């Protein structure tokens, strides 16, 4: 019996990746080894590509929705996305209702 794999998440439902500025850039640029030393230049180079990207917001939204923990996504690094996620989660919590 053959097993069929069905993706749970459509990685590109809106087709934003077709327009991504990084589409023809080596993906390794966006996944530096560390955050100090030579990695700083690599991060800056990745962010420079993101700065010109017409789908930067869609990329960041994708990274937040799919919990991308590594790399540069939508011009943000891992720490920046963690902070954004915390803020988003806090905004989703039910607020107490005053009577």
N, C-alpha and C positions, 0 to 999 in steps of 0.2 A: 504494500500500500504506500503510495507516494504522499509525502507530507507537503501541504501547500502552506506557504508562509504569507500571511496577509498583514501588511503594515497597519499599526494602530494609529499612527500619526502620518499625515501626508506632509512630507518634508518641504514641499514647495507648492502648496495648494493655490497660491496666488501668482505663481510664476515669477516672483521677484528676483530669483537668482539669475535669470537670463540677463538682467540689466545690471548686475552687481559689478562694481569696478574691479573687484578682486578675481573675477571669473577667469582671467587669463594670467593670473599671478601665481607663482609657486605657493601652494598652501602652507608650506613650512614657515613662510614669513609670518603668518598669523598665529603660530604656535611656538613662541620662544621658549628656550630652556631656562626658566628662571625669570627674575625681574630686576636683576642688578647686572653691573658690568656690561658685557657686549650685548646682553639681552635688551638693554635700554635703547640702544640704537635700532635694534630689530623692532621693538615695540613702536618706536617713533616712526619708523618706515611703514609699518602696518597701519598706524593711525593716519599717516599721510594719504594712503590709498583710500581709507575710509572717508576722509574729509572730502574727497571728490565724488563720492558714491551717491547716485541718485536714489538708491534703495536702502540707505543707511538705517533709517527708522524701522523698516520691515525686517532687516537683519537683526537689529537689536531686539525687536519684539519676538522674533523667532527664538533667539538665544535665551530670553527670559522665560518664554513659554515652555521650552524644552530643557530648561535647566542646564545650559551649556556651561560647564565649570572651567574649561580650559580655553585658552586662546583669546584673540581679539575678535570681538563680534560687534558690529555697529559702532566701531570706534571706542569700545569700552574693554577694559581688562577684567580679570576675574574678580578682583576686589570691588571694583565699581559696580559690577553686576550683582554681587552679593548684597551691597547696600541698596540698590534699586529693588531687588527682590524682597528684602525686608520691609521696605517702605510700601511696596505693593501689597504684601501679605497683611501688613498692619491696616491698610485702607480697606481690606476685604473683611475684616473682623466685624461682626455685628456690634452695633453701638447700643448701649443701654437706652431704653426709652424712658423719658421723664413722664411722670403722670401728674 
